[in-house]
Amino acid sequence: MAASVLALGLAGAIGGAGLAGFAAAQQRPESILPPGFDDPTPAPPPRPAPAPTPTPGTTPAPPATGPAALPGMPAPSTAPFNPAALPSLPSITDDELAALPSLEKLESMSTEELDQLLGLKSKSDIPPGARRALTRVGVLASDEGGLPPVALAKQPAALVRAALAGTKGPLVSRWGHILLRRALVSRLAPPQGMDAVEFAALRARALNGMGEYALARALVQDIDTADWSTDLTSEALIAYLASGDVTGACPSVRLQGSVRDDGEWQMLQAICNAYAGETALAAAQLDRALGRGIAPRIDVLLARRFAGAAGR
C-alpha cells in the first residue's frame, strides 16, 4: 500500500516536472533559422570629405563679425547715432497747451469723449460707397400704390411745409387717413427750395401725429443716420420709442454724441452704451442721472433695468 502511494507520488512528481519543462519550452521558443541570419551586415563607415584646397594667390575671407543683412534688405549701418539728424518736434502755442485737458479730466472721460477729443469719432456708420442719395426718400414706390416721385417737386416749399406742419393728429375720415398715410410714405422728391432731410422730418412728424409710428420709423430708416438733422432725430426717437424699438435709435445716438443734453437723451446714451458692450460706463451714467434727477425716478429705474438686460 505504501509502495503504491509512493509510486503515485513519484509519477505525479515526474508528470509535474514534465509539464513544467514543457511550459518552460513553450515560454522560450528556439529559432530554427541558421545562426547569423537575423544579424544584418554592418554598413561601412562614411568616408570623410576632403578639405578644399585653396587656390594659389588667394586669401580666404575672414568670417563676418557684424550682423548679417537679410536678403533684399540693406545692410545695417555701423555709423554712430546722431540725435541732430532726427526730425524736429511740432511746435505748440501756449493757447493750444492751455486748451489741453488735465490728467484728472482725461481719467474721468468716457471712451466716446476721448475719441471725440482725439478726432477718432466716426462721422458715419455706412461706408461711402454704400451711402444712399437723398433725391427720393420714402418706402412706397409708385407701382406699389404710392404717389409719383415728382408729385410735389414743383409745389411751393412754403405751402408743403404749412400743410405738413398743420397735420397734428388723425383725420376724421378713415379713407382720408389712409390716403394721407400712403402719400406721406411715398418715395418722393422734395419740393423746390426745401431740403430733403427737412421734408422727411416734416413727413415723420405728421405720421407720428397720426399715430403711424411704425411707418414713421420706416421712413426715417430710408435716410442714413449721418444725414439726420436735429428735427429728424427727435421725430425718429418718438417713432422708435412708440413702436417699442428702443435700441433702433442707437446708431444715431452714438454718432451724434452730445448734440443734446436733456434727460431722455442721456438715458438713451446710457442704454446704447450698454448694448455696445460698455456696461460699466452705462451703469455710471445711469447712477449719475439718478443722483442728479435729470428725469423722473421711475424713468431712470426703467432705463437701468433695460440697460441691465444687455449683458444677459
Residue, then its C-alpha position, 0 to 999 in steps of 0.5 A: m500500500a505504501a509502495s503504491v502511494l509512493a509510486l503515485g507520488l513519484a509519477g505525479a512528481i515526474g508528470g509535474a516536472g514534465l509539464a513544467g519543462f514543457a511550459a518552460a519550452q513553450q515560454r522560450p521558443e528556439s529559432i530554427l533559422p541558421p545562426g547569423f541570419d537575423d544579424p544584418t551586415p554592418a554598413p561601412p563607415p562614411r568616408p570623410a570629405p576632403a578639405p578644399t584646397p585653396t587656390p594659389g594667390t588667394t586669401p580666404a575671407p575672414p568670417a563676418t563679425g557684424p550682423a548679417a543683412l537679410p536678403g533684399m534688405p540693406a545692410p545695417s549701418t555701423a555709423p554712430f547715432n546722431p540725435a541732430a539728424l532726427p526730425s524736429l518736434p511740432s511746435i505748440t502755442d501756449d493757447e493750444l497747451a492751455a486748451l489741453p485737458s488735465l490728467e484728472k479730466l482725461e481719467s474721468m472721460s468716457t471712451e466716446e469723449l476721448d475719441q471725440l477729443l482725439g478726432l477718432k469719432s466716426k462721422s458715419d456708420i455706412p461706408p461711402g460707397a454704400r451711402r444712399a442719395l437723398t433725391r427720393v426718400g420714402v418706402l412706397a414706390s409708385d407701382e406699389g400704390g404710392l404717389p409719383p416721385v415728382a408729385l410735389a417737386k414743383q409745389p411751393a416749399a412754403l405751402v408743403r411745409a404749412a400743410l405738413a406742419g398743420t397735420k397734428g393728429p388723425l383725420v376724421s375720415r378713415w379713407g382720408h387717413i389712409l390716403l394721407r398715410r400712403a402719400l406721406v410714405s411715398r418715395l418722393a422728391p422734395p419740393q423746390g427750395m426745401d431740403a430733403v432731410e427737412f421734408a422727411a422730418l416734416r413727413a415723420r412728424a405728421l405720421n407720428g401725429m397720426g399715430e403711424y409710428a411704425l411707418a414713421r420709423a420706416l421712413v426715417q430708416d430710408i435716410d442714413t443716420a449721418d444725414w439726420s438733422t436735429d428735427l429728424t432725430s427727435e421725430a425718429l426717437i418718438a417713432y422708435l420709442a412708440s413702436g417699442d424699438v428702443t435700441g433702433a435709435c442707437p446708431s444715431v445716438r452714438l454718432q451724434g454724441s452730445v448734440r443734446d443734453d436733456g434727460e431722455w437723451q442721456m438715458l438713451q446714451a446710457i442704454c446704447n452704451a450698454y448694448a455696445g458692450e460698455t456696461a460699466l460706463a452705462a451703469a455710471q451714467l445711469d447712477r449719475a442721472l439718478g443722483r442728479g434727477i435729470a428725469p423722473r425716478i421711475d424713468v431712470l429705474l426703467a432705463r437701468r433695468f433695460a440697460g441691465a438686460a444687455g449683458r444677459 
